[in-house]
Amino acid sequence: MQAMSQAATSYRIGSKVRVSRVRDRIPAKLVELLKKSDVGRVTGYKMTDGMGIGLVVELSDGTVSWFFDDEVTSA
């Protein structure tokens, strides 16, 4: 499954990314963390809605969250 996930996104596990925007409402704690540092590392992939691939990102404080592929850019 990992090979399929990697083909659906241009980011590989270990890639450094910047969260550039978010589509949905997110917890206030995550908003504050992203204001301090919006850079993290891709640690995995998540099937989003049966048609897309999300990126699991570990942020600077160790928090792990997932984002849609178009919500991140290379850092």
Rosetta blueprint (number, residue, H / E / L):
1 M L
2 Q H
3 A H
4 M H
5 S H
6 Q H
7 A H
8 A H
9 T L
10 S L
11 Y L
12 R L
13 I L
14 G L
15 S L
16 K E
17 V E
18 R E
19 V E
20 S L
21 R L
22 V L
23 R L
24 D L
25 R L
26 I L
27 P L
28 A H
29 K H
30 L H
31 V H
32 E H
33 L H
34 L H
35 K H
36 K H
37 S L
38 D L
39 V E
40 G E
41 R E
42 V E
43 T E
44 G E
45 Y E
46 K E
47 M E
48 T L
49 D L
50 G L
51 M L
52 G L
53 I E
54 G E
55 L E
56 V E
57 V E
58 E E
59 L E
60 S L
61 D L
62 G L
63 T L
64 V E
65 S E
66 W E
67 F E
68 F E
69 D H
70 D H
71 E H
72 V E
73 T E
74 S E
75 A L
